[in-house]
Amino acid sequence: MGLLTMLAIGGGAAGAVVAAPAVLAAVGFTSAGIAVGSYAASMMSAAAVANGGGVAAGSLVAVLQAAGAAGIPVAAQAAVGATGAGVGAVLAILV
């Protein structure tokens, strides 16, 4: 494995873990709740309509809001980092 590949994998992993909270906030999953008029609000509305008026515990919207409010748990950070590393590896192959 070459140096460029290792750097791409490490950078992808670190970048994904650092960027994840900012991405959650940007789409509307904030520490104060779901931002009005955001993509997250649209997701919540659709989930509530599909579920008869409420958002189900454990649903994607509920999990993302919990991460936006309380931070991303270590296990989820590991998954995000692994995904970023995979993207970095693919990019290194393509370059």
Backbone hydrogen bonds, N-H to C=O, Kabsch-Sander energy under -0.5 kcal/mol:
donor,donor_aa,acceptor,acceptor_aa,energy
6,M,2,G,-2.2
7,L,3,L,-2.6
8,A,4,L,-2.4
9,I,5,T,-2.5
10,G,6,M,-2.6
11,G,7,L,-2.9
12,G,8,A,-2.3
13,A,9,I,-2.3
14,A,10,G,-2.7
15,G,11,G,-2.7
16,A,12,G,-2.0
17,V,13,A,-1.9
18,V,14,A,-2.3
19,A,15,G,-2.5
20,A,16,A,-1.8
22,A,18,V,-0.5
23,V,19,A,-2.5
24,L,20,A,-2.5
25,A,21,P,-2.2
26,A,22,A,-2.3
27,V,23,V,-1.8
28,G,24,L,-0.5
28,G,25,A,-0.9
29,F,24,L,-2.6
30,T,28,G,-1.2
30,T,33,G,-1.6
33,G,30,T,-1.3
35,A,28,G,-2.3
38,S,35,A,-1.5
40,A,27,V,-2.5
42,S,38,S,-1.7
43,M,39,Y,-2.3
44,M,40,A,-2.6
45,S,41,A,-2.4
46,A,42,S,-2.4
47,A,43,M,-2.5
48,A,44,M,-2.5
49,V,45,S,-2.5
50,A,46,A,-2.4
51,N,47,A,-1.4
52,G,49,V,-1.2
53,G,48,A,-3.9
54,G,48,A,-0.5
56,A,54,G,-0.6
59,S,56,A,-1.8
63,V,59,S,-2.7
64,L,60,L,-2.7
65,Q,61,V,-2.3
66,A,62,A,-2.2
67,A,63,V,-2.2
68,G,64,L,-2.4
69,A,65,Q,-2.4
70,A,66,A,-2.9
71,G,67,A,-1.6
77,Q,73,P,-2.4
78,A,74,V,-2.2
79,A,75,A,-1.7
80,V,76,A,-2.7
81,G,77,Q,-2.8
82,A,78,A,-2.4
83,T,79,A,-2.2
84,G,80,V,-2.5
85,A,81,G,-2.4
86,G,82,A,-2.1
87,V,83,T,-2.3
88,G,84,G,-2.5
89,A,85,A,-2.4
90,V,86,G,-2.2
91,L,87,V,-2.5
92,A,88,G,-2.3
93,I,89,A,-1.8
94,L,90,V,-2.1
95,V,91,L,-1.6
